[in-house]
Amino acid sequence: MSFAAARAATPPAEVAALHDIAVAPSPARIEADIRTLVGFGTRHTLSETASDTRGIGAARRWIQAEFERISKSCGGCLEVVTVSDTVSSETRIPDPVEVVSVIAIQRGSADPDRVVIMSGDIDSRVSDVMDSTSDSPGANDNASGIAGTLEAARVLSRHRFNGTIVYAALAGEEQGLFGGRILADHAKAGGWRIEAVLNNDMIGNIAGINGVVDNTTARVFSEGTRVTETPEEARARRFTGGEVDSPSRNLARYIDRMADRYVPNLDVMMVYRLDRFGRGGHHRPFNDVGAPAVRVMETNEHYDRQHQDLRTEDGVTYGDTLDGVDFAYAAKLTALNAVSLAGMAWAPPPPADVGIEGAVTADTTLRWTRPPATQAPGLAGYRIHWRLTTEPQWTHSRYVGNVDTYTLENVVIDNYFFGVSAVGTNGAESPVVFPGAAGSFGGYATAP
């Protein structure tokens, strides 16, 4: 299909409901949840599990009860389960410990195996990572992420989606990212086609150790080249590009665009790195199996409030306590997650088998495959995107209708990066898919 043939194609209007979702998260509910989680004293992975008032066992049972309460209010729309395994002989878990995560599954109506995930971490810690008994409030790290995940479930469970949304409260993060690893294995065994993981780890602090106070930006960390890339894929990427167009990187661009379009007074800082310098988070186990996954978090961290014993030294107060959390800011980052999850779950699946050609010609042609109709009942068509190779965000696009090939006339392949997104009749749009293995979000479900 050429430019002339596509001129009559009219893209659907944007999703009006996303504007409502963007202002729905409640700072008061998030504050209440954070206060409850802090009230368990410590949520260390190796802490008490039998008590109803203290330790990680009490915390996870409360989280499970909250998910069940949310499900009851939406007529049983959430399937609430635990995902666990016993971990031992590890540096930070030397003796056998059952690592238990709580997840709530809101199954999609058309394509239930296509999954987008929002996660937070249950556990907390103090200065000594093996200290499982001292008070460890973990108000921002990471009761804020759990509270945001619960609140997103409250907001989004009022709607129905084509794809599945999973709300995950993951355990064992501070001891070695074990909850994420266990859930990633569970997802693989269950045949989940993971489109996105939005890991929320510290979404409530606005006052940085650098002296900056800022409640209008959020960071999204994303890895570049997939860690699962094969030698053959690396050779192809060397000649065609894709170092900055992994699915995780284009997931970050998607979240950035959703902030610009729907979330008032919030700008996303995309960080081209797996995580903070030399550090890690619960999105990494999903990256390790090739799934698109990013870390969403505050822009200005305060290290005196992370992984610290509760104390005051030389006039400096240390510890991750409630006074370090801005609940309105946590609600704003929750809204960023909610509109991104809803946008993807409402949209058709990202295009599969995206290819490109046009070397030594004036034109660039992209091709892709359509999903089975049952998986994308609201598919309207596709949008072609391109940008200069030095631009961080997609700058040009053209809606081309419901076709599976399109030629950009007089747009030279050597000068730009290209991608394709799927657009629904409801206006929801998928992340952009860069051509080839480097940018693939995966295939479609196999037809029965």
Secondary structure as GFF3:
##gff-version 3
##sequence-region A 1 448
A	DSSP	alpha_helix	3	6	.	.	.	ID=ss1
A	DSSP	alpha_helix	16	22	.	.	.	ID=ss2
A	DSSP	alpha_helix	27	38	.	.	.	ID=ss3
A	DSSP	alpha_helix	56	73	.	.	.	ID=ss4
A	DSSP	beta_strand	79	87	.	.	.	ID=ss5
A	DSSP	beta_strand	97	106	.	.	.	ID=ss6
A	DSSP	beta_strand	111	121	.	.	.	ID=ss7
A	DSSP	pi_helix	139	143	.	.	.	ID=ss8
A	DSSP	alpha_helix	144	156	.	.	.	ID=ss9
A	DSSP	beta_strand	163	170	.	.	.	ID=ss10
A	DSSP	alpha_helix	178	189	.	.	.	ID=ss11
A	DSSP	beta_strand	193	200	.	.	.	ID=ss12
A	DSSP	beta_strand	217	222	.	.	.	ID=ss13
A	DSSP	alpha_helix	231	240	.	.	.	ID=ss14
A	DSSP	alpha_helix	247	262	.	.	.	ID=ss15
A	DSSP	beta_strand	267	271	.	.	.	ID=ss16
A	DSSP	alpha_helix	284	288	.	.	.	ID=ss17
A	DSSP	beta_strand	293	298	.	.	.	ID=ss18
A	DSSP	three_ten_helix	303	305	.	.	.	ID=ss19
A	DSSP	beta_strand	311	313	.	.	.	ID=ss20
A	DSSP	beta_strand	316	318	.	.	.	ID=ss21
A	DSSP	three_ten_helix	322	324	.	.	.	ID=ss22
A	DSSP	alpha_helix	327	346	.	.	.	ID=ss23
A	DSSP	beta_strand	352	357	.	.	.	ID=ss24
A	DSSP	beta_strand	364	369	.	.	.	ID=ss25
A	DSSP	three_ten_helix	373	375	.	.	.	ID=ss26
A	DSSP	beta_strand	379	388	.	.	.	ID=ss27
A	DSSP	beta_strand	396	401	.	.	.	ID=ss28
A	DSSP	beta_strand	405	408	.	.	.	ID=ss29
A	DSSP	three_ten_helix	413	415	.	.	.	ID=ss30
A	DSSP	beta_strand	416	424	.	.	.	ID=ss31
A	DSSP	three_ten_helix	437	439	.	.	.	ID=ss32
###
